[in-house]
C-alpha cells in the first residue's frame, strides 16, 4: 500500500513538473513561432502593397481583386521619363511683341515591366493571394474602393488575414490572448492588415521591427 502511494505521488510530481515546464516553455516557443510566421506574412502583405501602389500609379485606383492585380503585374509597364526645361519666343497679342516663354518638357525614355521592377524576375507575384503557413490554402482578404476626404474621392485598399489562420497549430489559449494584444512592440488586434478602407493610408498594423528585417 505504501509503495502504491509512493508511486502515485511520484507520478503526480512528474505530472505537475511537466505542467510547470509547459506553462513556462509554451509562451516562449509560441513567441518564437509567431514572430517567424508573422515576418513571412508581413513580407507578403508588403508585396501586395507594392503591387497595389504600382497599380494606382498606372490606373489611378487600386485593384479590387487578386486576379486583376496579378494580371496587371504580369503585363503592365512603367514609363521611364525625364523632365527638362525649355524656352521659346511667342507673340503676345496684348503687348504686340514677341515675349520669351518658359516651360517643361517630359520625355519618355522607355518602359520597364512591373514584374521586373518589383519582383526582379521572380514569379512569386502569381501567389500574392496565398497566406504563408495557412493549413487549407486560405487566402488574404482584399478590398478596394474610394472614400471622401476634404471634398475629394480618395482611392483606398485593404488586405488582411486573421491571426488564427497563421497560428492554427498553436495552443488555443495563447492564440486567443494574441488576438487581443495591444502593444507598440506587437501586431495589435485579431488580424494582420495593410492599408485601410476607412483611412487614406497604405501602412500596416505591425511594429517597425518587421520593417527593419531583411526580406528574402
N, C-alpha and C positions, 0 to 999 in steps of 0.2 A: 504493500500500500504506500509506504513511504517512498519507495523507488518510483512508483507511478506518479506521485505528486511532484517529485523532483523533475521527472521527465516533462510533465505538464508545465511546470514553472520555467524549465529550460526552453521549451518551445515557445512559451509566451514571451520570454525575454528576447528570443530571436525575432519573433514577430514584431514586437514593439521597437526593437533596434532597427529593423528593416523599415518600419513606418517612419521613424525619425529620419533615417537616411533619405528616404524618398521625399519627405517634406522639405529637406534642405537641398537635395540634389535636383529634384524635378524643376523648380523655378530657374535654377542655373542652366540646365540643359534646354529648357524652354526658351530662355532669353537668347541663347546661342543659336538655336534653330530659327527662332523668329527673325533675328537680325539678318541671318544669311538669306532667308527666303524673301524678306522684305526688300533687300537690296536688289535681288533679281526682278522682283515685281515692279519696283520703282524704276529700274532701268528700262523696263518695257513701257511703262507709262511715259517716261521721258521720250522714248522713240515715237510714241503716239502723239505726244505734244509737238515734237519737231515736225512730224509729217503734217499735222493739222495746221501749224503755222505756215508751212510751205504752201499748203492748200489755200489758205486765206490770202497769202501774198499774190497768188496767181489768179484766184477766182473772186476774192473779196469777201468770202464767207468760209465757215468751217464745214467739213463733211459731216453728214448726219449718220452715216453708217460705215462699217469697215469695208464693205465691197467697193464703195465709191472712193474711199481713202486709199485702199491698196491699188486700185486701178489707176488712180492719179499718180501715185509714187512710181508705178511701173511704166507709165507712158509720158508723163509731163516733163517739161523742161523749164529751167530758169533762164532768163535772158541776162547776159553779161553786158552791162552798159558802161559808158564813160561819158561824163559831163564836161563840157568845155565852154569857155566864154567866147563870144563873138561880137563883132560890132559892124555897123554899116551906116550909110548915109541915106536918109529918106526925106523926101519933100514934105514940108509941113504946110498945109493949106492955110493955116491961121496966120503964120508969120511970112508965108510965101517965100521961104528959103529952104535950102537943104539943111537938115538937122542931123547930128550924129545920134545913133541909136545903139543900145547895148542889149544883149540877151544871152541866153544859154542854149546850147545845142546838146542833145543827148544822142550819142551814137551807140548803136547795138553792135557789139564786137563779136558776139557769138552766143551759143546756147550750151548749157550743161544739163544733163539729165538729173532729175530729182533723186532717183535711187543711187546714182553715183555720188552725188553731193552729200546725201545724208547717210547712206549705208555702205559707201566705199566698196561697191562691187558685191556685197553680200545680198542674199535673198531672204534675210530674216524678216524683212518688211511683209512678206507674204503670210506671216504668222502673228501679225500685230494684235489680233483679237484674242489670242490664246493666253491664258493665265498660267505662269510658271507654277509648277508643283500642284496644279489642280488635279484631283483624283479622277474626275469624269469629263475631262476636256472642257471644263467650264470656260466661258469667255468673259472678257471685260464688258461691262455695260457702258454704252456710249450714246450720248445725245448731243445735239447741236441746234441752235436757233438764234433768236435775237431778243434783246431786252432794251427797254427805253432808258436812256441816260441823258439828262440835260437836253431833252428835245430831239435826241438822235437815236436811231436804232443801231445798237452795237451787237456785233456777232459774238456769240459765246459757245463754248462746248464743255463737256464734262465726260471723263472716263473714270470708271471706278470698279472695285471688286471688294466683296465682303471679306474681312479677315478670316472668318471661319473656313472659307474655301482654301486659303493658303495654309492654314494651321489645322487641317482636317484630321490629322492623326495625332494631335497633341492632347494633353489632359483637358477635359471639357471645362473644369473649374478655372484653369489658368486662361483658357481661351475667352471665357465669359468675362474675367477680370480685364483681360487685354482689350476687349471691345469697349470697355467703359473708361479706359485710361485717359487722363488729361495731364499732359506734362510737356514742357518745352523740349525735352530730350527724346520724346517718343512720337509715334504716329497716333494722333488723337482720334478718338471715335471708333465706330464699328467697321469703318471702311478705309481703304487707301484710295485717295482721289487726286486727280489732276484736273485743273480747270474748275468751272462753276457755271451752273445755269442761272444763278441769282446775282453774280458779280462779274464785272469785266476783269478777268484775270486768267492766267494760264499757269499759275504756280500750283504746287501740290501741297498736301497737308502733312508732309513729312519734315523732320528737322534737318538742319543744314548738314549734319554729319553724313547723310546719304548723298548730298551733292558733292562732297569733297572726296568721296571714294572713287578710285579708278574704275572705270567701266571696262568690261571685257569686250 
